[in-house]
Amino acid sequence: MTDNENVESTPQGDEAAQQQGVAREEATPEQLLDEALREKEQFRALSQRVQADLTNYKRHVAEEQLESRKYATSSVLMKVLGVADDFQRGMENIPEGSVSASWLEGLKLVERNFENMLKSEGVTRIEAEGKPYDPREQEALFFVETDKIAPGNVVDIVRQGYRLHDRILRAAQVTVAKQPTQSEQPAAEPDRSEENA
C-alpha cells in the first residue's frame, strides 16, 4: 500500500494527498534537507525531555522507597513505646528496700536495653521539661498556676514523647505553667509624697 492508498478516497482526502505530493515534488533538495534536519532536532529535543522525565521519575521513586523504609517500623515502635512506658512506671513505683539490689540492677539493665533498642531504630525522646510549650511536639493536658516556672513552660511530663528520625512518633503529654491568678486585690499603698510634705 502506498501513502496515497492510505488516505480515504474522499474528495477532501484525495485533495490533501495531492497537495502533499505536489509540495514535496516542488521542494528543492536543500528545503527537504532543512525540513529533515528540523524534524531531527524536534525528535532529539523530545527524546531528551523524555529521558529527563524518566530520570526524575526514577529518582522520585528511589526517594519514596527510602522514605518508606525509614518509617516502616513506626507502627511496631508505637506498640513497643507502650510497653516501655508501663515498664518505666513500674520501675518508678518499686518500693525502696522491697527488692534485692541485684534484682533491681537486672531491671535497670532491661530498661537500658529498651532505650538502646529505641536509639538504634532512630527513636529519641522529646526533651520538654522546663522548656517552652511547643504544640508541634507536645500535648498540654493540664495548666498549673505557679510562679516557680515561667508561664508557658512545661512543668511536668505526664507521658514521654518520642521522635522517629525527624518526625514526631508520639507527642509528649505535659503540664504547662500559667500565671497565678490574683484572687484578692492588693491594698492600695498610701501616697508617700503627702506624708513627706
C-alpha positions as CSV (number, residue, x, y, z in Angstrom):
1,M,0.0,0.0,0.0
2,T,1.3,3.4,-0.8
3,D,0.8,6.7,1.1
4,N,-1.9,7.7,-1.4
5,E,-3.8,4.5,-0.8
6,N,-3.9,5.0,3.0
7,V,-5.7,8.3,2.6
8,E,-9.5,7.9,2.5
9,S,-10.8,8.1,-1.0
10,T,-13.0,11.1,-0.4
11,P,-12.7,14.3,-2.3
12,Q,-11.0,16.0,0.7
13,G,-8.6,13.1,1.3
14,D,-7.6,13.0,-2.3
15,E,-7.0,16.7,-2.4
16,A,-4.8,16.7,0.7
17,A,-2.7,13.8,-0.7
18,Q,-2.3,15.6,-4.0
19,Q,-1.2,18.8,-2.2
20,Q,1.3,16.9,-0.1
21,G,2.7,15.2,-3.1
22,V,2.9,18.4,-5.1
23,A,4.6,20.2,-2.2
24,R,7.3,17.6,-1.9
25,E,7.8,17.5,-5.7
26,E,8.2,21.3,-5.8
27,A,10.6,21.4,-2.8
28,T,14.3,21.6,-3.6
29,P,16.7,19.1,-2.1
30,E,18.0,21.8,0.2
31,Q,14.5,22.5,1.5
32,L,13.9,18.8,2.0
33,L,17.2,18.5,3.9
34,D,16.3,21.6,6.1
35,E,13.0,20.1,6.9
36,A,14.5,16.7,7.7
37,L,17.1,18.4,10.0
38,R,14.3,20.4,11.7
39,E,12.4,17.2,12.3
40,K,15.6,15.5,13.6
41,E,16.1,18.3,16.1
42,Q,12.5,18.1,17.3
43,F,12.8,14.4,17.8
44,R,16.1,14.9,19.6
45,A,14.6,17.5,22.0
46,L,11.6,15.2,22.6
47,S,13.9,12.3,23.3
48,Q,15.9,14.5,25.8
49,R,12.8,15.6,27.6
50,V,11.5,12.0,27.9
51,Q,14.9,10.9,29.2
52,A,15.0,13.7,31.7
53,D,11.4,12.8,32.8
54,L,12.4,9.2,33.2
55,T,15.5,10.1,35.3
56,N,13.4,12.4,37.5
57,Y,10.8,9.6,37.9
58,K,13.4,7.1,38.9
59,R,14.9,9.5,41.4
60,H,11.5,10.3,42.9
61,V,10.6,6.6,43.2
62,A,14.0,5.9,44.9
63,E,13.4,8.7,47.4
64,E,9.9,7.4,48.2
65,Q,11.3,3.9,48.8
66,L,14.0,5.2,51.1
67,E,11.4,7.2,53.0
68,S,9.1,4.2,53.3
69,R,11.9,2.0,54.7
70,K,12.9,4.8,57.1
71,Y,9.4,5.0,58.7
72,A,8.2,1.4,58.1
73,T,8.7,0.4,61.7
74,S,6.7,3.2,63.2
75,S,3.6,1.1,64.0
76,V,5.6,-1.6,65.7
77,L,7.6,1.1,67.6
78,M,4.4,2.7,68.9
79,K,3.5,-0.7,70.5
80,V,7.0,-1.0,72.0
81,L,6.7,2.5,73.4
82,G,3.5,1.4,75.3
83,V,5.4,-1.5,76.9
84,A,8.4,0.8,77.7
85,D,6.0,3.3,79.4
86,D,4.5,0.5,81.5
87,F,7.9,-0.7,82.4
88,Q,9.1,2.7,83.4
89,R,6.1,3.3,85.6
90,G,6.7,0.0,87.2
91,M,10.4,1.0,87.9
92,E,9.3,4.3,89.4
93,N,6.9,2.6,91.8
94,I,9.1,-0.1,93.2
95,P,9.1,0.5,97.0
96,E,12.5,1.2,98.3
97,G,14.0,-1.8,100.0
98,S,11.3,-4.2,98.7
99,V,13.7,-6.0,96.2
100,S,17.3,-7.1,96.4
101,A,19.9,-4.9,94.8
102,S,20.8,-7.5,92.2
103,W,17.2,-7.9,91.1
104,L,16.8,-4.1,90.8
105,E,20.1,-3.9,88.8
106,G,18.7,-6.5,86.4
107,L,15.6,-4.4,85.9
108,K,17.7,-1.4,85.2
109,L,19.6,-3.4,82.6
110,V,16.4,-4.3,80.9
111,E,15.4,-0.6,80.9
112,R,18.8,0.4,79.3
113,N,18.3,-2.3,76.7
114,F,14.9,-0.9,75.8
115,E,16.5,2.6,75.5
116,N,19.4,1.3,73.4
117,M,17.0,-0.6,71.1
118,L,14.9,2.5,70.5
119,K,18.0,4.6,69.8
120,S,19.3,2.0,67.3
121,E,15.9,2.4,65.4
122,G,16.3,6.2,65.3
123,V,13.9,6.9,68.2
124,T,14.8,9.8,70.5
125,R,13.0,11.3,73.4
126,I,11.4,14.8,73.1
127,E,13.1,16.9,75.8
128,A,10.3,19.0,77.2
129,E,10.6,19.6,80.9
130,G,11.4,23.2,81.8
131,K,11.3,24.3,78.1
132,P,8.6,26.4,76.4
133,Y,5.5,24.6,75.4
134,D,5.6,23.6,71.7
135,P,2.2,22.3,70.3
136,R,4.0,20.6,67.4
137,E,5.8,18.2,69.9
138,Q,3.6,18.4,73.0
139,E,0.1,18.0,74.0
140,A,-1.0,20.1,77.0
141,L,-3.1,18.1,79.4
142,F,-3.2,20.4,82.4
143,F,-2.3,24.0,83.2
144,V,-0.9,24.7,86.6
145,E,-0.7,28.1,88.3
146,T,2.9,28.5,89.6
147,D,5.4,31.3,90.0
148,K,8.3,28.8,90.1
149,I,8.5,28.4,86.3
150,A,7.8,31.0,83.7
151,P,4.3,30.9,82.2
152,G,4.1,28.8,79.1
153,N,6.9,26.5,80.1
154,V,6.5,22.7,80.7
155,V,6.2,21.9,84.4
156,D,5.9,18.1,84.2
157,I,5.8,15.3,81.7
158,V,2.8,13.1,82.1
159,R,3.7,10.8,79.2
160,Q,7.0,10.9,77.4
161,G,7.1,11.9,73.7
162,Y,9.3,10.5,71.0
163,R,10.7,11.3,67.6
164,L,11.4,8.8,64.8
165,H,14.3,10.4,62.9
166,D,12.9,13.8,62.1
167,R,9.2,13.1,62.6
168,I,7.1,13.1,65.7
169,L,6.3,9.5,66.5
170,R,4.3,10.3,69.7
171,A,3.7,13.8,71.2
172,A,4.7,14.3,74.8
173,Q,1.7,14.8,77.2
174,V,2.7,17.7,79.5
175,T,1.6,20.0,82.2
176,V,2.1,23.7,81.4
177,A,2.7,26.6,83.8
178,K,0.4,29.5,83.8
179,Q,0.4,32.9,85.5
180,P,-1.1,32.6,89.0
181,T,-4.4,34.5,89.3
182,Q,-4.7,37.3,91.8
183,S,-7.6,36.2,94.0
184,E,-7.7,39.4,96.0
185,Q,-6.6,42.8,95.0
186,P,-3.6,44.1,97.0
187,A,-4.5,47.1,99.2
188,A,-3.6,50.4,97.6
189,E,-0.5,51.8,99.2
190,P,-0.9,55.3,100.6
191,D,0.7,58.1,98.6
192,R,4.0,58.8,100.4
193,S,4.6,62.2,98.8
194,E,1.9,63.7,101.0
195,E,3.5,62.3,104.2
196,N,6.9,63.9,103.3
197,A,5.4,67.3,102.7
